[in-house]
């Protein structure tokens, strides 16, 4: 009731199994669990929530508050631990902080995805900018090797042949770089 009045969408469940089933369906931002429940206990709930979605912020509320249970809950992945009895305002503050944490983690994920997309765009741009002049140089060297044929002295012919090989290697590196970028982005 306290959280509903504060504007949060709240769903309650009688046990951990029912709650986990719903968590798996909707992936909420925050899960509040008790440690002692029928069926699955709170520590197990925390572990399952972490497997379902590591970004979900888990808060433990319990009447069996000890330092060891708080430490165990935090080690399992709980964000915060609230002993009963508690004041409604205390719960609202903790939920507000948990929501801020969830929003910040989502923003960080979005920024990471944006950064990765920018990096892929940069790789593609640079690769194409390198391919064009290298391709032209390779064509000039191919023409020199073809037209010069036997007229080129042995030393210059070696230079042209080595240059052609190195240009081909550079173009292959660029091609591999582009392929890797496509694989990373899921386009290949």
Secondary structure, DSSP 8 states (H G I E B T S, - for coil): -HHHHTT------SSHHHHHHHHHHH--SEEEEESS-SSS-HHHHHHHHHHH-TTSEEEEEESS--HHHHHHHHHHT-SEEEESS--HHHHHHHHHHHHHHHHHHHHHHHHHHHHHHHHHHHHHHHHHHHHHHHHHHHHHHHHHHHHHGGGS-HHHHHHHHHHHHHHHHHHHHHHHHHHHHHHHHT--
